[in-house]
Amino acid sequence: MGFLEKIKNGLRKTRDSFTSNLRGILNSFTKIDEELFEELEEILIMADVGTVTTQHILDRLRQKIKEEGLTDPQAIQEKLKEVLCELLTGDNTLHLATQPSVILVIGVNGVGKTTTIGKMAAYFSAQGKKVVLGAADTFRAAAIDQLEVWAQRANVPLVRQSEGADPAAVVFDTMRAANARHMDIAICDTAGRLHNKKNLMDELSKISRVIEREAPSSDKEVLLVLDATTGRNAVTQAREFREAAGITGIVLTKLDGTAKGGVVLAIQDELGIPVKFVGVGEKIDDLQPFDAQAFVDGLFEEV
């Protein structure tokens, strides 16, 4: 299955809810008026786009309609696609040009963090990159064991210590291994609990100092993993983590299991944090780089 088909399949539940309601409304109106916009507002909010982002979308849609002198409700769908694509387009690429480059992965337990790291390792390996994983979520023994299973599936090495070890020490070992083995990318797991913001900040600062010391010229991405099925709670988590850590991007998992895919729009609009990967299935190759146009097309087009 190709990339676009994966995205479209992954967005099926969101599309079935959002697009069917949209088309039903557009077919029931003969002119573009405020009543139509009220119906659009309800559909967007039901898709967990959020009130703030919904207003931004509708304001931009009104502007486009006015500028182009549109009167036919059927013309709204294409204009809405344009608005959504503009909203989602940003710095969605990963900046990993150095050898090694480093990815720190953070997020609360249960969002699919360990699975995401394994799929990410497989994704980069398939591109011919040499990848090493660091099991720096040492507060939970299961996290280390689960990551080892994924490392084996992706056929990449794993650096680990025992449960309760200092996470920064694991990152130190991982960076030493990355340098010694000329790895392209080191992906480090981190604790899956928010604890409190100060503890999280202190831990990530310590890890960052280790990386800076061991690989001072390395590119670094800090990716926050969020569960799309939690809807607006994902936005709240992103806001809290943004205050505690220098997040460079979002990985949104479980898009295939929710009708709340509109949360992507809220994250990028309200928080200004670009989405870098989306999870659209359970297979090892179902983690896909985020593409704004492909996402919007997936919201509206059947496979």
N, C-alpha and C positions, 0 to 999 in steps of 0.2 A: 504494500500500500504506500502511495506517494505521500509527500509532506502535506500537500493541500487536502488530500482525502483524510489524513489523520486529524487535521485541525477541524475539518467539517464534521467528521464523526464524533470527535471529542466535544463539540459544541452542540450536539443534537438536542440535549435536554433544554439548554438555554434557547436555542433556535425554535424548538417546538412551542415554547411558551411565549417568547418575545415576538418572533416574526409572525406567527399565526394571529396573535392578538393585533399586531400592527396592521396586517393586511385586512383583517376584519373591520377595523376602524376606518381605514382609508376607503374601503368599498362602501361604507355606510354614509359617507359624506359626499356632497356634491360641490362644496366650496371649502376654501381654507379660511377658517375663522377661529376665534378664541375657544369655542367649544371643542373643536378638533384638537387644539393644543392642550387643553385640559385632559383629554383622553390620552394623548401622547405622554403627558407628564405621569399619569397613573401607570402606564405600561413600563416606563423607564424605572420608576421607583420600585415596582414589583420585581424588576430584574436586579434589584439591589445596586442600582447605579448611585442612589443617594440623592437627597434633595438639592444639595449644593451643585453637584455635577450635572444633575438633570436640568437645573436652571441655566447653567452655562451652555448646555447642548441646545436647549430650546431658544435661548437668546441668539445663538449663532445661526440656528435654523431659520428663525424669523428674518434675520439680516439677509441671508442668502435668498430667501423667497422674495423679499422686498426688492433687493438689488436686481433680480432677474425677472420681476413682474409675474411670478407664477400664480396661477389661480386654480389649477387642477390638483386635487388631493393626491392623485396617483403619482404626481411628480415629487412628492415629499420623500418617498423611500430612497431615491437616488441621492437627494440632497442630504438626507439623514446619514447615509453611508459616507458621504464626503466629510460631514462634520465629525463623525466618530473616528474616521481615519486620521483627520487632522489632530484630533485630541490625543490619539494614542501614539502618534509619530513622535519619536524622541530619540535619545541615545540608548537604543535597545541592544546595541552590540556589546560583547564582552571585550575588554581591553586586556589582552593577554599576549603581548608581543615578545616579552623577555623570556629568557631561559635561566632558571625556572620562573614561571608566573605562579601566583598564589591565589587560591579561592578559599576564603573563610565562609563557612555555611552556618547560619544561626537560625533559631526558631524554636518554638515551644514543642514539647513532646506531643506526638500524635498527628502532626501536620504532614508527615511523609518525608522528614528530613534525611534519614538514613537511606531510604529508597532513592531519593533524589540524588544523593551523592553517588550512589552506585550507578544510576542511569547516566549521570553526568560523566562519570569515568568511562562508561561504555561509549558515550557519544564522542568524546575527545579521542579515545583509542581508535575508533572507527575512522577518524580523520588522520590517523597515523601519528598521533601525539603520544609521547611517553608520559604516563600518569602515575603518581604515587598518592596513596590516601593516608591521612593521619587521623587516628582514632582518639581525638582530644576531648570527646565527651566521656570523661572518666568517672562521672558520678553514677552512671548506670551501667552495670556489667552487660546487660542485654544489648545496649547500644554498640559496644565494642564487638560482641559476637555477631550481631546483625550486619555490621559493616564488613566484618571478615567474610561473611557469606557473599555479600555483594561484590567485594573485591575479587573473590574467586570467580563469580559469574562474569565479571568484566575483564578477568584475566589481568589484573594489575596488582602490584605489591601493596601491602598494608603495613604501616608502622603503628605499633601498639605497645602499651604497657598494661599494668594490672589496674583493676578497678580502684578508684580513689587516688590514683597518681596525679601529680601536678599537670594540668592540661598544657601549660607552657612548656613543660619538659618534653611532652609528646610532640609538640610543634617543633621544638628544637631538634629532636631526633629526625623528624620528618624533613625539615629543611636541610639537615646534614645529609640525609639520604638523597634528597633531590639534587643537591649539588654534586655529591660524589658519583651518582649514577647518570648525571646529565639529563635529568628529567625535564620535560617541557612544562608540566603543570603539577603542582602539589595542591590537593584538595583536602582541607582540614575540617573535620567535624568539630563542633563546640557544644557546650552544655545545653541541653534541651529544656532548661528552665529559665524563667525570667528572673528568679530570686527577687532581688530588687534592683533598681536601675544602677545604684552605686556598685553593687557587687558585679553586675554584668559588665559595667564600664571598666571596672578595675581589672577584671579577668581578660577582657578583650584588649585592653591597653597593654597588659603584660605580654599577651600573645603577639601583639603588633610590634612591641619592642624586640622580641626574639626574632621575628621575621626581618625587621629592619637591620638588626645586627648580623644575621646570617645571610641575608640576601638583600642588601641595601638598595640595589637598583631594580629589584623585581617589581613588575606590575602586580597590583593586588585588587581583587574584587571581594566585597563583603556582601554576600547574598542572603537575603531573608526569605525563608520558605514559609509560605502561607497556604492554608487549606481553603480552596474556593467554596467548599460547601458551607463554610461558616458565615459567608456573606459579609455583612457589615462588621462583624467581629474581626474579620481579617484586616479591615481598615484600622480598627482600634489597635490591634497588635502592631501593625506597621508604624502607627504613630508613636507608640510607646518605645519600640525598638529604635526608631529613628532618633529619638531623644538620647538614647543610651549608647548608640553605636553609629559609626560612619557608614551607613548602608549605601551601597552603590547600585543595588538592583534587587528585584523581587523574582522569586520563583513561585509561580502559582500552580499548586497541585490540584488534582482531582476535579479538573474542569469537566471531565466526562460524566461526573456523578452528580451534577447540580444544574439547576435552572437559574442559578445566580451568577452566571458568567459576567454580568454587567459590573461586578465588583472590580474588574480590571480597569474600567473607565474611572471609577472613583479613586482608586489607588494612584493612578497616574495624574489625575486632575487635582485632587485635594492635597496630595502629599508631594507631588513632583518627583516621585521615585519611579524610574523606568522598570517595566517588566522585562526580564531578560530570557526567561524560560517559562514554558507552560507544560503541565503534565496532562496528557489527554488519554491515558489508558494505563494498564498494569504491566504491559510488556516492557522489556528493557530498552527498546528503542522508541518508547512512547513519550519521552521527554523531548520537546521541540523548542528550538530557539523562537522567541516571540517575534512575529512579523505583523505589523499593524494592518496592512492591507489584507493579508491572509486571514487574520482574525475577523475583520469586518465582513469579508466575503463569506467566511464560515458561519457568521450570524444570519446571513440572508440566503445562502445558496444550499440547495440539497446536494448530497454526494452524487 
